[in-house]
Structure formats: structure tokens, C-alpha cells
Amino acid sequence: MTDVWLYTLASVAVVSLISLIGVATLGIAQVRMQRILFYLISFSAGALLGDVFIHILPEIMGGEAALTSGVYVLAGIMLFFVLERGLLWHHSHRSHKEEVHTMVYLTIIGDALHNFLDGVAIAAAFLVSIPIGVATATAVIFHEIPQEIGQFAILVHGGWSKTKALLYNFFSALTAIVGALLVLIFSQSFIEAPTILLGLGAASFIYVAMSDLIPELQKESDTGRSVLQLFSMLAGIAVMALLLLLE
């Protein structure tokens, strides 16, 4: 159990520190940054889906538990749909003057929830096995890099200073540690907790990849860039497949 705590806390600490990556983009031209994000988003979509279908689902859907595990994943996807719609509904009912201000705070709130769930998923994965935890943490880290760069840009565009944007970004990232600690502390009192939470983590990864990342990638109309996009996604999946060697 000590190893689980050590691996989990080290992983969520790295995830939290990635929130500071925005400072590294300050000297990069906007056009070049968009090209970099193009490949990072493609890669992270592949990594998230690869982790779900190569590691998480095979782990939690064995034997008689398959139906129950499927229900957990499906319920999680519906939950994230409701949560996202709720945030968008509140956003759409704000006045035009408050639009930028609202966007900034909704971004922070949404990211804090997202990071909390990442922490939950990482801790639940390590409770199942160290290799599953490593794969899940790796997928989260790959996804967080473009996520945090994009969020930093949104906060600065919304009117915050670069220092304030980095600071709040970091604070919202710390919720990953909170989520992980809650899972580690209370998992012993509920024997099915790892399976349920891992199903929730799988649902989160599927939802983010299919509703946020892939629709963004589908906006690309250039054939050559679309091919590179596909290869970037396949590279993300391949990395997850290679992590099977740890199991």
C-alpha cells in the first residue's frame, strides 16, 4: 500500500506542476504555437483512448463484473454530459458585458473539476495495479500539456495578467492531489471503490477525447495535415500499447 501512495502522489504532483507549462510558451509565436498544439492534441486524444481501451476496460470488464463495469462507464459519460451542459447553460445566461469575465471563471472551475477527476482516476488505477496506474498517469500527463497551454491562453485573453493566470491555473491543478487523497483514504472502507472510480475515470477520458478533442481536430480541412493528425493519434495509442510491457 505504501508503493500505491508513493506512485499516486508522485503522479498527481507531476500533473499539478504541468499547469505551469504556460510560462514556457510566452516567447513562442502564436502561429507556431498553434502548430505545436495541433500535434499535441492529436497525440493526447490517442493516448486517452488508448489507455481506456488497452488498459482500463480490459482490467475492469472481466468475467461477471463486465455488465456492472459497463454501467459505471456509461453512467460516468452521462454525468459528464450533464455537468458540461450545466456549465454551458450558466454561461449562456450571462450578459455580454460579463462574457469574458464569466468565461475565465468557468474555465477555472471546469479545470478544477477536471483535475480532481484526473486525480481520482490515477489513484483508482494505482489501487488496481501499479502498471495500470502508470499507464493512466501517463495518459493524463500527455493530455494535460496541451490542455494547460490552451487554458493559459484563455485566461490571458480573458483579461488576466500572465502571473495571475499561472497562479490560478496552478491552484486549480492542485485539486488532482485532493481527488487522489480522497480515493486513497476512503478506498479501504468500500471494496468496490477502485472499480467504480476506474470506470468513472474511463468515462472521463472517453468523454474528453470524443466531445472536446476529436471535434476540434475534425475542423482541419487540409489533407496533408489530417494525415499527420491521424499518425499523431496512432502514436498516442502506440505509447499506451507499449506500456503493456510493464504488466
N, C-alpha and C positions, 0 to 999 in steps of 0.2 A: 504493500500500500504506500510505503514511503516513496518508491520509484514513481508511482502514479502521481502523487502530489508534486514531486520534483519536475517530472516531464510536463505536467499540465501547467504549472505556474511559470515554468521557463517559456513555454509556448505562448501563453497569453501575454507574457511580458514583452516578447518579441512583437506580437500582433499590436500591442499598445504603442510600442516605440515606432512602428511603421507610420503612425499618424503624423510624425514629424517630418516625413519624407517630402512634404510640400516645400520645405525650405530649400531643398536641392534643385527645385525647378525654377527658382527665381531668375536665374541667368539664362534660361533656355527660351528661345523664341517661340511664340505661340504656334506657328505653323509646324515647327519641328516637334513640339510637344504633342500636337495632335497626331502626328505620325507615330510617335512612340506609344501613345495611349491606344491607338488603333490595334497594334500588335499585342499589347499587354491585356487589353480587354478580351481579345480573341483567345489568348492563351489561358486567361483565368476562367473563361466560360468552359473551356475544355477540361481544365483541372477540376472545377467544381463538379461537373457532370461525371468526370472520370472517377472521382472519389466516391460519389453516390453509387454508381452502377458497378464499380470494380471492387470497392471495399465495404461500404456501409450496408447496402441492401443484401449482398450475399451473406453478410455476418448476421443480420437481424431477421432474415426471412427463411431460416432453415426449419424444416420439419413442420410440426403442427402450429408453430408460432407465426407462420407466414401470413395467414389472414389477419391476425391481430396486428402484426407489424405493418402490414399494408394499410390498415385502418389508421394507425398512428401517423403514417406519412401523409395519407390523404387528408386527414383532419388538420395536420400542420399546414398543408398547402392552402386549405380553405381559411385557416386562421390568418395566415399572412396576407391573403387577398383582402379579408375584412379589415385588418389593421391598415394596410396601404390605402384602401378606399376611404377609411375614416380620416386619415391624414389629408388625403386629396380633397375630401368634402369640406373639411375645415379651411383648407387653403382657398378653395373656390368661393367661399362665402366671406372673404375679406375684401375691403375696399381697395381700389387701385393704389392709393397712397401708401397702404400698408403692404403692398405686394412683395417688394424686395425684403422688407423687414421680416415679414412672415416666412418667406422662402428661406431665409437664413436660419431662423429658429426651428422651422420644421426640418431643415436639413440636419441640424444638430440633434434634435430629438430622434429623428429617424435613424441616424447613425449610431446614437447611443443604444437604441433598441437592437439594431443590427449587430453591434459589437457584443452586447450582452448575450445574444443568442449564439454568436460565434464562440464565446467562452463556454456556454452551456454545451455546445456540440463538441468542442475539443475535450472538455472534461469527461463527458459521457463516453467519447471514443476511447480515451485512455483507460477508463474503467473497464471497458470490454477487453482491450488488449493494447500493449504498447505499440505494435506495428500499425493497428487501425488508428490509434491516436496520432502517430507520426504522419500518416497519410492525410488525415483530416486537418491537422495543424498546417501541413504544407499547402494544402488546397486553400485554406483560409488566408495564409500569408500571400500566396500568389494573387488572390483576389483583392486583398487589402491595398496592394501597391497602387493599381490604377484607381481604386475606389477613393483612397485618401488624397491622391493628386487631384482628382476631379472635384472632390469636396472642398479642398483648399481653394481651388479656383472659384467655386460658387460663393464661398464665404467672402472672399476678397471682392468679387464682383458685386456682392450684396451690400458692400459699404464698410466692411470691417477692415481694420488695419491688418497687415501681414502678421504682426506679432499676436494680435488678439485672435486671428483665425487659427494660428498654430496652437495657441494655448487652449482654446475651446475644443479644437479637434483632438488634442491630447486628452483632455478631461473626458470627452465622450468615449474615447478609446478605452479608458480605464474601466468602463462597465464590463469589458470582456473578463477582467480579473474578478469582478463581483459575481458574474454569472458562473465562472468556473468554481469559485469558492463555495457558492451555494450548493452546487452539484456535489462537490467533494464532501461537504459537511453533512448533507442530509441524505445522501445516496444509501447509506447503511440502513436507514430506517424504512426503506422501500425497495424491496428486492427487484422489482421490475423497472426501477428508475432508469438504469442505463439504456435499456431497450427503447423505452418511451422517448427519452431525451435524444437518443441517437436517431430515432425516427423523425423527431422534430427537427434535428439538425439536417437530415437528408431532405426534408421538406423545404427547409430554408434555402439550401443550396440549389435545389431544383427550381424553386420559385425565383430566386435572384437570377439564375442563368437564363431561364426561359422568359421571364417577364421584363427584366431590366437589360441584361447584357446582349442577348441574341437579337431582340428587336432593334437595338442600337446598331448592331453590326449589319443588319439587313438593309440599312439605309444606304450602304455602299453600292454604287452602280457600276463602278469600273471593274471589268472582268479580271484584269491582272491583279488588282488589289484584293478582289474577292477570293481568288485562288490562294494568295498569300494568307488571307484571313483564315481560310479552311486549314491550311497547313499549320498555322499558329494554334488553332483549336486542337488539331490532331496531336501537336507537340505537347499540349497540356494534358491530354488524355494519356499520351505515351509515358509522361513522367509518373502519372498515377499508376500505370501498369507496371512500370519498373519498380515501384515501391512494393509490389507483391513479393519481390525478392527478400524483403525484410520479414515476411511472415513465415 
